[in-house]
Amino acid sequence: MALSPLNQRRWRNFKANRRAYWSLIIFSILYGISLCAELVANDKPLLVNYRGEWHVPFLKFYPETAFGGDFKTEAEYRDIEVQCLIISGGMIECFDEPETVIEASENGTMAESTEDFIKGSILWAPIPYSFTTINDLGKAAPSAPDENHWLGTDDTARDVLARVIYGFRLSVSFALIVTLLTSVIGIAAGAVQGYFGGLTDLILQRIIEIWGAMPMLYVIIIVSAVFTMNFWLLIFLMVLFGWTSLVGVVRAEFLRARNFEYVRAARALGVPDRVIMFRHVLPNAMVATLTMLPFIITGTIGALTSLDFLGFGLPSSAPSLGEMTQQAKQNLQAPWLGFTAFFTFAIMLSLLVFIFEGVRDAFDPRKTFQ
């Protein structure tokens, strides 16, 4: 679908802002990788070839009996005996020396005793750990970065890099969803207030003042004590108290534009109010609105991190960057946790701010780039 001439001009203006343009590219790559986190960091194989049949364990449940085992529970793919069963096609006993079969398969060489039994293969993700995987380190946790755990492990022996990838996806997705919902509600409320004014504006303004005075943190703490907090419940609470952030800006722009000549002319021609509001007046209010979006999205990420840090956000098993920050505070002897949390937040928030600055400038009719 081709862009309109106006949107083409906006896109050219955005591309002319090199910092915003390259921030968008870098952020898109990072977020795209995080959206495919199950393909990048997973403790279940991506593909398993067993006796000529292909299986996708990271998507589908397979009992151990499907690979010649004895149990009907899900196969423990990181168990060396299960790996031996898969590679040998379930044709040999894998309880004595399973390393022999696995080593022969990995090296591409077959020991004479196992030559006839290399019947399968396992394809792992580049990072063979998920955010919940508890690793057998053979040493105390948290452990420093090494060849197996590039960013080390946390105090429960979980891989930090895997948790960063999943946590980046969770934080950004949370912030984008909350920002989208709060923007829609806030813009609609501010538009109604500013356009109609009078008693409508007076009543809604008093309601917003009362609603905005409610302590969001205390309400979330109370709710978390009654209900088990989850992703969507936290989004609902954040939207419930965050939609008022854009109302004042949009209301002011509509109050300013409601008596412009083009608005009066549209009314005189019988154009419906909703068309005037969202087709003629709202585009002029978008610059001020977009100016506020970086503060909303970064504030949302900060709020989620703060709640997780205090223990009132998502469950501790969730791949939360706030929980990682809490671990960094509790394990000062493991500086890699603090450095990882700091640089993750710094890069993520900087990229988002640069992108929205470019979007703001692209929508500004007074802003042109050579």
MOQUIRA-V935011 format. One record per run of one state. SS is the DSSP state (a for helix, b for strand, c for the rest). FROM is the first residue (numbers start at 0). TO is the last residue. If there is no record, write none. Layout:
SS&FROM&TO  SS&FROM&TO
This chain:
c&0&3  a&4&15  c&16&16  a&17&34  c&35&35  a&36&39  b&40&40  c&41&45  b&46&49  c&50&51  b&52&54  c&55&61  b&62&62  a&63&66  c&67&72  b&73&73  c&74&78  a&79&87  c&88&96  a&97&105  c&106&110  a&111&116  c&117&119  b&120&122  c&123&125  b&126&126  c&127&132  b&133&133  c&134&151  b&152&152  c&153&156  b&157&158  a&159&195  c&196&196  a&197&211  c&212&214  a&215&225  c&226&229  a&230&244  c&245&245  a&246&256  c&257&259  a&260&267  c&268&271  a&272&309  c&310&319  a&320&329  c&330&333  a&334&362  c&363&369
